[in-house]
Amino acid sequence: MASRSREGERGAALIEFTAVMFVLFVFVLGTVDLCLLMVNWASYNRATYAGARFAVVTNPVATNINATITANTGSYAGDSCLNSNTGAASGSCVIKAAAICNATNTAGSAGSCTGGYTFDTVAMPLIVSKMNSAVIIGQLDARQVTVTYTPTSVGFVSRPNGSPMSVTVSLRCVQNELFFINYLMRWVLPTPAACSGFTPPKGLPLPSFATTLPSEDLTTN
């Protein structure tokens, strides 16, 4: 009886050890995945900043949105686009429409812009390349990137490089791959929403990332 009791104790200890080790492995590997998630999150934020910083000093993806400001009827060169008393547009300037530009292929060498602008097939790949230099794991698909140009009423008639504007570079359909606990977490993770035009990498869906900066010369030197 004493022998059977010792064998039973050893069997119970083995079962307890197995259960504890499983939980320990999940905890350790989950911590590694969480750390990688935090690193990727920071790199995506850096990527949008790098893209926006590059976009404000290079040719716009929306071709000619930075064309010299022309005058409305009865206005002259040098007239302000802004009414200093109200902060509203003075009516002296022809302000360009805003533009939202998206690529339609992985490289970013094709795409479209709203507002009637032509998509610059050189400008977008350069922005995406600058963003990819800030991404630590993997590479971005150009179809994940949106570049938005929003002209303001600041400036004056005949101002070179067009109206000052806000330039926003945003990143959508971002997913973080869980390398170690992906299969264990399938019953918890939601099914990612479909992304228009392409299938993003599998993983934990993350929110969109975006950075907005004021335009500078909007000309590639």
C-alpha positions in Angstrom: 0.0 0.0 0.0 2.9 2.4 0.8 4.4 1.6 -2.6 1.2 2.3 -4.4 0.8 5.6 -2.4 4.3 6.8 -3.5 3.5 5.9 -7.1 0.3 7.9 -6.9 2.1 10.9 -5.5 4.7 10.7 -8.4 1.8 10.5 -10.9 0.1 13.5 -9.4 3.3 15.5 -9.4 3.8 14.7 -13.0 0.3 15.9 -14.0 0.8 19.1 -11.9 4.2 19.7 -13.5 2.8 19.3 -17.0 -0.1 21.7 -16.3 2.2 24.3 -14.8 4.7 24.1 -17.6 2.0 24.6 -20.2 0.8 27.8 -18.5 4.5 28.9 -18.0 5.3 28.4 -21.7 2.2 30.4 -22.7 3.1 33.2 -20.4 6.7 33.4 -21.5 6.0 33.1 -25.2 3.0 35.5 -24.9 5.4 38.1 -23.2 7.7 37.8 -26.2 4.9 38.4 -28.6 3.7 41.3 -26.6 7.1 42.9 -26.6 7.3 42.5 -30.4 3.9 44.1 -30.7 5.1 47.1 -28.8 8.2 47.4 -31.0 6.1 47.1 -34.2 3.5 49.7 -32.9 6.3 52.2 -32.3 7.9 51.5 -35.7 4.5 52.1 -37.5 4.2 55.4 -35.7 7.7 56.3 -36.8 6.9 55.1 -40.4 4.0 57.6 -40.7 6.1 60.4 -39.3 9.0 59.6 -41.7 6.6 59.4 -44.6 5.0 62.7 -43.7 8.3 64.4 -43.1 9.5 63.3 -46.5 6.2 64.2 -48.2 6.2 67.8 -47.2 9.6 68.5 -48.9 9.1 66.5 -52.1 6.9 66.6 -55.1 3.3 65.9 -54.1 1.6 62.6 -55.1 -1.3 64.8 -56.3 0.3 66.4 -59.3 0.1 70.2 -59.5 -1.7 70.7 -56.2 1.2 73.0 -55.3 0.8 75.1 -58.5 1.3 78.9 -58.0 -1.8 80.5 -56.5 -3.9 82.2 -59.1 -6.2 85.2 -58.6 -10.0 85.4 -58.6 -11.5 88.2 -60.7 -10.6 91.6 -59.5 -7.6 90.4 -57.4 -4.0 91.2 -57.9 -0.6 89.6 -57.2 0.1 89.9 -53.5 -3.5 90.0 -52.3 -3.9 87.9 -49.2 -5.9 84.7 -49.4 -7.0 85.2 -45.8 -9.2 87.8 -44.2 -7.2 88.9 -41.2 -10.3 90.1 -39.3 -12.4 86.9 -39.6 -9.8 84.2 -40.4 -11.9 83.2 -43.4 -10.9 83.0 -47.0 -10.8 86.5 -48.5 -12.0 85.4 -51.9 -8.9 86.8 -53.6 -7.4 83.4 -54.4 -8.3 80.3 -56.3 -7.6 77.7 -53.7 -6.9 74.1 -55.0 -9.2 71.3 -53.9 -8.0 68.8 -51.3 -6.7 65.5 -52.5 -6.6 61.9 -51.1 -4.2 59.7 -52.9 -4.0 55.9 -52.8 -1.8 53.3 -54.6 -3.4 50.5 -56.5 -0.4 48.1 -56.6 2.2 46.8 -54.2 5.0 49.1 -55.4 2.9 52.3 -55.4 3.7 52.9 -59.1 0.0 53.2 -60.0 -2.9 54.8 -58.2 -5.4 57.6 -58.1 -6.1 60.9 -56.4 -9.4 62.6 -55.6 -10.0 66.3 -56.6 -9.2 65.7 -60.3 -5.4 65.4 -59.7 -3.1 63.0 -61.6 -1.4 60.4 -59.4 2.4 60.9 -59.4 3.9 57.4 -60.1 7.3 58.4 -58.7 6.3 60.4 -55.6 4.3 57.6 -53.9 7.0 54.9 -54.1 9.6 57.3 -52.7 7.3 58.0 -49.7 6.6 54.3 -49.1 10.3 53.5 -49.3 11.1 56.1 -46.7 8.3 54.6 -44.5 9.7 51.1 -44.9 13.1 52.3 -43.7 11.4 52.9 -40.3 9.6 49.5 -40.1 11.5 46.9 -38.2 9.7 43.7 -39.1 8.3 43.1 -42.6 7.6 45.6 -45.3 4.6 47.8 -46.0 2.4 47.3 -49.0 2.0 50.7 -50.8 -1.8 50.0 -50.8 -1.7 50.4 -47.1 -0.6 54.0 -47.4 -2.8 57.1 -47.9 -1.5 60.6 -48.5 -3.9 63.5 -48.0 -3.3 67.1 -49.0 -5.6 69.8 -47.5 -4.9 73.3 -48.8 -5.7 76.2 -46.5 -6.7 79.8 -47.1 -3.2 81.0 -45.9 -1.0 82.6 -48.6 -1.3 85.2 -51.2 -2.0 85.6 -54.9 1.0 84.4 -57.1 2.6 82.6 -54.1 5.0 80.0 -55.5 4.4 76.3 -54.5 0.7 77.0 -54.0 -1.3 77.4 -50.8 0.2 76.2 -47.6 -1.5 72.9 -46.7 -1.7 70.1 -44.2 -0.1 66.8 -45.4 -1.3 63.6 -43.7 0.3 60.2 -44.2 -1.7 57.4 -42.8 -1.3 53.7 -42.6 -4.3 51.3 -42.7 -4.9 47.6 -42.6 -2.0 47.0 -40.2 -1.8 43.6 -38.6 0.8 42.3 -36.2 1.8 38.7 -36.5 1.9 36.6 -33.3 4.8 34.3 -33.8 4.4 32.1 -30.8 0.8 32.1 -29.6 -1.0 32.6 -32.8 -2.7 29.3 -32.8 -3.5 29.4 -29.1 -5.1 32.8 -29.5 -7.3 32.0 -32.6 -10.3 31.6 -30.3 -9.8 35.1 -28.9 -8.7 37.2 -31.8 -11.4 38.8 -34.0 -11.5 38.1 -37.7 -9.9 41.0 -39.5 -12.1 43.2 -41.6 -11.5 42.9 -45.4 -9.2 45.6 -46.8 -10.2 47.2 -50.1 -8.0 46.0 -52.9 -5.7 43.6 -51.2 -5.2 40.9 -48.5 -3.0 42.1 -45.7 -0.7 39.8 -43.7 -2.4 37.7 -41.1 -2.2 38.7 -37.5 -3.7 40.8 -34.7 -5.5 43.8 -36.3 -4.1 47.2 -35.2 -5.7 50.6 -35.5 -4.7 53.0 -38.3 -1.6 55.2 -37.8 -1.3 58.7 -39.1 0.9 61.8 -38.9 0.0 65.3 -40.1 2.6 68.0 -40.8 2.4 71.5 -42.4 3.7 71.6 -46.0 7.1 73.1 -46.8 8.3 73.5 -50.3 6.5 70.4 -51.8 9.3 70.2 -54.3 11.9 67.5 -54.8 15.4 69.1 -54.8 
